[in-house]
Amino acid sequence: MLRGVDIYFRAQPCMADDTADWIHDEEWGESEERDWVSYCLRPDRGEDGSRRAVFLIGDSHTGALGPGLMTALEGAASVVWISAGFGCGYLSTQFIEVVIGNNDDGVYIGPCKIYNEEIDAQLRQHLKPCDMVVIHHRAWQSQGGMKMQGSPEVHASQVNRLRSLQHLVTSRGAKLVLIGDVGTIPGRGSRCALSSAAEAACEISWSEVVEQNQREHAVYTELAKTPDTYYFKMDHLLCADGMCDAFIPGTRTFAYSDDNHVSTEGAIYLWPFLCAFFEESGLLGVGP
């Protein structure tokens, strides 16, 4: 059943954006940052400790898609989640140093490294058979600050990061789910409705979206060849007739809150597709 879209975020405030205290407050040190990640990724396994868990991990795109993802997973497990702004998803050290470090004079390098280190520590501590780890972030897209700057070394380090996660997850008898990203449009959400010219300027062809996400598709498709690893490709769901724009297909409802994050309405539109994917992959009926 679809609940209020913000209920999950009130219950578990685990989105750190670029104004979060744990980045800028001098009273927050490394231990406070690690405690915050630990709090966010501690599942409620019920009185007998047997309830399965879903760990939803990523960057600000996870926070945006969260209402749809959490609605799709509701009742299937104890869902815990964490996401960070400033481009910090589930990233390799080299990606953090080269790409994240290229923004805002490197102020986010330390917080992003701690974020990733503590995620790994919590997964090693809490992951059990039949659990699910869901990764969703923008790190693969050839757009904006998250582009890999053409570096084969950074690309390889990120692939290895996910292979290491895959090994951890599958060795515990759990499942790894890789959620693909949507395309990046030329305009910013509601501004695309200011005029017919603005609307046209926000359009992008499906072939351009394919090009944006080609690294994601190649890497995730290869990873999903391993048993217990799944890839949900999502970008085509916000396109129709060879074009993609700011609106949910067939409507005048905004799918985007800016040029690359889905809106709350966009996330809820994607909910049935996510739910169908989890069901068809046999991911909702495994375990206690």
N, C-alpha and C positions, 0 to 999 in steps of 0.2 A: 504494500500500500504506500502511495506517495505521501510523505509527511512534509511539514513546513521545511522549505529548502535550507533554512539556516539553523535548524535544530541541532544538527551534527556539530556545527561550529560553535554554538553556545555551549554544548556539552563538553567539547574538547577543543579549546582554542590553541591549535597547533600550527598556525600559519605565521611564519616570521617574514615580514616584509622588510624593506630597507629602512624603516623607521623603528624597527623592533628594539626594545630595551637591550636585548642580549647582544646587539651589535654596537650600540652607541653609548649605553650607560656604563660609566667607569666602575660602578659598583658591581657590575656583572663581570666575573672572571671566567676562566675556563671551566671551573667546577660547576658554576651556575648554568653555563651553556650545556654542559653534559647532562646535568640533572634535568633540564628542560626536555632534551631529546629522550632521555630515559622515561620521564613521565608520559610523554606522548606515545611511546611505543610499548607500553606495558599493557598487554591484553587482559581482559577479564575472562577467565576460563571457567567461571562458575564455581559452585561450592565443591564439586568433586574434581575440579581441575581438568576436566576432559573436553571442554568446549574448544572447538577449533578457532583459529585466529586468522584474520587477514591483515597484513601489514601494507598499507598504502603509502608510497614514498615518492617524493619528487620535488619539483620546483613550484613556482607560482601557478603553473598550468594544472598541477594537481589540485591546488586550492580552488581554481576555477571550475574544474570538472567534478570536483568532490561531491556536490549534491546529486549528480546523476549516478556516479559510481557507487556512492553509499546507499542510494535508494535501490540500485540493482542488487546490492549485496545484503540488504537488510534481512535479518532473520536467519541468514545462512551461517553466520559466525560472529565472533567478537571482532569488530572492525576498528583498528587503530590507525592513525594517519599522522603524517607530518609533511610539511612543505615549507619551502623557503623562497623568498623573492630574490632579487639581485642575481638571477640566473643560476642559483645554486641548487642543482638537482642531485641525483646519484652519480657522482663524477669521480674521475680519476684525479690523482694528485697533479699530474701534468696538465690536464685540462683546467684545473683550478688555477694553477700558476700562470698558464699562458692566456687563457680566455677570460676567466673571472678576474685575474690579476690585471687585465688590460682596462678594467673599468674603475673609475673613481680612485685612481692612484693606488690601487691594490688594497683598499681598506677591507675588502670582503674576503681576502685570501684566508686569513686565520679563522674567522667564523665558519667559512665553508668547509675547511679541512676538519674542524672539530665536528661539524654537522655530519660529515661523512664517516669519520672515525667512530663516532658514537652510534650511528645507525648500524654499522657493522657489529659493534659490540653488543647492541641490544638484540640483533638478529641471532648472533651466536648464543646469547643467553636464553632467548625465549622461543626460538623456532622449533616446532615439533612436527611429527608426521601429520599429513593431511592439512597443514596450514597452507596459506597462499601469500606470496609476496607479489605485489602489484607495483610496477614502475611506470611512471608517466612524467615525462619532462620534454623540454624543447632542445636538448643538447645536440641532437643530430641535424637540426634544420639549417640549411644554407642561407639563413636570413639573420639580419640584425646582429646583436652582440654575441649570439650563441653560435655563429658560424665558426668552423674549425680552422679558419684562416689558411686553408689549403695545406695544413701540416699532416703528413702521413704519420708522424710520430704521435701527435696528439690523438688522431683517429685511432691508431693501434692501441694506445693506452686506454682509451675509453672502451674499446671492444674487450680488452683483457679485463677491465674492471667488471664488465657484465659477465664475462665467462667465469670469473672468480665467484661472483654472486650466484650464478647458475650452479656451480659446483657445490657451494654451501647449501643452497636450497634443496637441490635434488638429493644430495647425500643425507639430508635429514628426512627424506620421504615427503617433502613438501612440493608445492607447485610454484612456478615462476610465470607471471603474466606480464607481458610487455604491451602497454597501451600506446598506440601511435598517436601522433599529433595531428591537429588540423592545419590547414594552410595559413599563411600570413597574407592578408589582403592589403591593398594599397592605402585604404582609408582607415578611419578610426570609428567603428561602431556607429553611434547615433548621428555623427556628422555626415554619414553617407546618405541621410534622408533629407538634407537641407535643400536639395534641388535635384532635378533630373541629371544635370551635369555632374553634381557631386556623387550621385548614385552610380553613374557610369564610370566615374573615376575610381570607384571602390571595387570594380569588378576585376577579376583575374581569371585567366583561362585554366581549365583543368590540367592542361599539359604543363603549365607553369607550377602548379601545386605539386604535380608529380615530380618535377625537377627539384623543388624545394626539399621534398622529403625522400629523395632517392637514397640517401645514405641510411636513413632510418629503415627504409623498406629492405635494403640489401642486408643490413646487419641483423635486424630482427627476424627476417625470413630464415636466415642461416641459423641463428640461435634456436629458433622454433623447430628445427629439425631434430633437436635433442628431445628425448622423451620427457614429459612433465614440464615442458616449456611451451607457452602459447603466445601468439601475436594477434592482437586486434587492431587492424588497420582502419583508421577512422576518417581520414581526410575527405574521402569521396562522399561522405554522408552530408557534408555541407555544400555540395555542388550539384548542379542539375544541367542537363543539356550542354555539357562541355564548358560551363562557366560557374564561377564561384563568386559570391558577394557577401555583403554584411548580414543577409537575412537567412532565416531558416527556410529551406527550399519550399516553394509554394505558398509562402506567407509574407506578411510585412512585419514579422516579429524579428527583432535583432538576435542574431546568433552570436555576435561578438560584442564584448564590452569595450574593446579597443581594436587594434589591428591583428592581434594574435591570441588573445584570451577569449574563450567562450564566455558568453553571458550566463547568468543563472537560467534564463529561458533556454539558451542553447544547450546547457548541461542537462536540463530536464528533457529536452527533445532527444538527446542522445541516450537517455536512460533505457528505453525499451531495446535499443540495439545492443547496448552493453549487457542487459539482462539476458537477451537471446543468446549472445555469444557465450556467456558464462554457463547457461543451461545446456546449449548444444555441445560445449566442450566437456560437459560432465563435471564442472567445477563447483556447482552449488549443492550437489547431493553426496559429496564425499566426506566421510568422517562423522563424528558424533555431533 
